Amino acid sequence: MPEFLQLLPPDDARALLLAQLGSSNPLSEVIETETALQRVTAEPVMAPHALPEFPRSTVDGYAVRGRDTFGATDSLPAYLTLIGEIPMGAAAGLSIHDGECALIHTGGMLPEGADAVVMLEHTQSVRHHREAGQAHREKAARDEIEVLRSAAAGENTIAVGEDVEAGSAVIPAGRRIRPAEIGGLMALGITRVRVVMRPRIGLISSGDEVLEPTERPKPGQVRDVNAFALAALIERVGGAPVRYGIVPDDKARLKEVAAKALVECEAVIITAGSSASTRDMTAEVISSLGRPGVLVHGINTRPGKPTILGVCNGKAVIGLPGNPVSALVNGYLFVAPLIEKLLGLQGDAKRPVVMARLTVNLASQAGREDWWPVRLVRRSSGGTDQAADWNAEPIFGKSNLIFTLAEADGLLRISPDATGVSTGEMVEVLLI
């Protein structure tokens, strides 16, 4: 039997793989902004105009000159003359002078002369009747507003360009588009955006015992789990999975299919059986596809030790174990970061994590990085320590039992320099 694997820590192995890929210039496409959720910008998005384009009120209230309200209190209010109401969806149509105010609604355009807005709840209306002229002795009605709180210049308003300045980059290149970005782009009238094309990731399942999920297994046979679980992971991260079906344990046939996938895709994933012979065959095939070939043959982790990382003529080729849990856990560790690099994401991708308190002792082998599937259960304690709001309950199972992972909320990492984690310790859980 060939000598088994020279193991590398997962972080070192991943860094070696990504470094060999260098910087990429991914292909891009223009799509409708409303369909761009989770896509990655291919270029900076520039603001065609300021946002807002006119000064606006952020509350319901009265547009005023701030200095006319200085010193106003409940017991000593400021009195301002109400000269009108600012229409919504139109220009203000009036100007504010000393001692005047105008009713304005949230989002309304601040009239000329006004520099602040007094909130409606800090005012009250008073009706006065005064003689309009000594000659006619007629009564005329005039509205006055009592202002019970002072308002500084700029209070409860948004200035022109306060959100976005004209010509500024509102979204940099290499940023994943979230709901907030979509809303911001629509506010600027940007209804189409250039994004990175989803990198195609070829998926090859191998093994004489593997069948399509539509088939009924005979004794010794299993349905293909990995191609579909990994395809879902690839889509979630932002790639486009391309399935190349199931290849028997035949090196020539595996090389033929892998070579085709390597031409048509930006990366290739091969899931093979757990035996040493199938691992060696996968490694030989990867090395035959181009230079430099296999970079890492074995990861110092559990599960997923027999993972193979390679680069062939500038494209990544990864061999994952056949056991479903091992394949998917190492998909999170290696396939997801690979896709993020292919997408041109800038900076380290933020991983969703939560702190939790471990409920049982977990042993580990020093020098090996362990990943345990855990279930998160909210603690009943009424304490104020929010970091302790969750308990992490390990799910014990073997690496060929996919539902041990399906029941998990996340993965708990045990560092290679630790020999285990004790009950009650706070641990970081990677949400999956």
C-alpha positions, 0 to 999 in steps of 0.5 A: 500500500502506498504511504498515506498522506503528509498532513497539513493543518487546515489553515495552512492547506487552504492558504497554500491552495488559494496562493497558487491561484493568484489574483483572478479577473472574473467574467462579469455580466449586467443584471437587473438590480432587483435580482442581484441579491447575494451577487458580487459587484464586478466594479465600483458602483458610482452615485449619479447624483446626490442622495438626497437631492433636496433637504428633507425632514426626518420627522413630522413637525414644523420647519423653522429657523433654529434661532427662533426657537432658542430657549423655548421650554414648556413654561416659556414657549416660543411663538411662531406664525404658521404660514402654510403646509409643505406638500408631499411629493412637490417643491416647498413653494414657500419661504420661512422668515423670522418668526415663521414656521410651516407644517412639514411631514416626514420626507418633505422638502425643507423650505427655503429659509428653514434650517431645522424641524421641531417635532410635532409632539414638542408643539401645540397650536393656539388660535388668536383673534385680532383686529385687522385694521382700526378703520374696519374693526374686523376680526381676522384669524391667524394661527400661531404655534407654541414651540416647547423645545428648542431646535438647533440648526440641522436638527431633524433634517437631512442635508443634500448629499448627507447620505451619498455625494454625487460621483462617490462610490456607493458600493466598492468592487468585490462586495456581496449585495445585500437587501440594503444595497439593493434599496440604496441602488434603487434610491439612486435609480440604478436599476441595472448593475454589473456583477461577477458571473457565478463561477462554474464548479464541476462536481464529479462523484466516483465509486462503483457503489454509488448510484443516482438518488432515483435508483434503488440501491442493492446490497453494498450500494449507496445513493449519491449524497455528496454531489447534491449536498455540495451543489447546494453549498456551492449555490449558497456561497455564490457558485454555479454547480455543474454535475458530471455524474457518477464515474466508476473506479476507473482511472482512465474514465475519471481522468477523461471526465475530470479533464472535460470538467476542467476545461468547462469550469473554473474549479473541479470537485471530485468526491471519491471513496474512503479506501486508500486505493481510491484516494491514490487514484484521485491524487494521480488523476489530479496530478495528470491534469496539469501543473503543479498538480497535487499540493496537499494530500491529507489534512490534519483534521477530523472529519476529512483527513483524506482531502486532496487539494490541487491546482492544475494549470491555474484552476483548483481541483479538490478531492473530497472524501466519500463520507458525506459528513467529511465531504460537506464539512470540508466543503465549508472549510475549502470549497466555500473559501475557494468560491469566494476567491473566484468571486473576487470578494474583497477582504476576509469573508465574514463567517456567521458565528455564535458563542455558546456554552458546551454541555459535555466534555469533548476530547481531541488529539493534540495536533489535530483540528476537530470539527464537531456538529452541534445543536444550539439550544437556548439557555433557560437562565435569566442572566444578563450574559448574552454570550451564554444565551446558547448551549452547544450540544454535540451531535455524536455520529460517524462520518458516513451518517449525513443526518448527524450533520442535518440535525446540526445548527453549526460546527464547533472547532477544537484547536489543534493545540488543545486536547479537548474542551471541557463542559461549561467552556465558551466555544465559537460555533460556525453556523451552517 
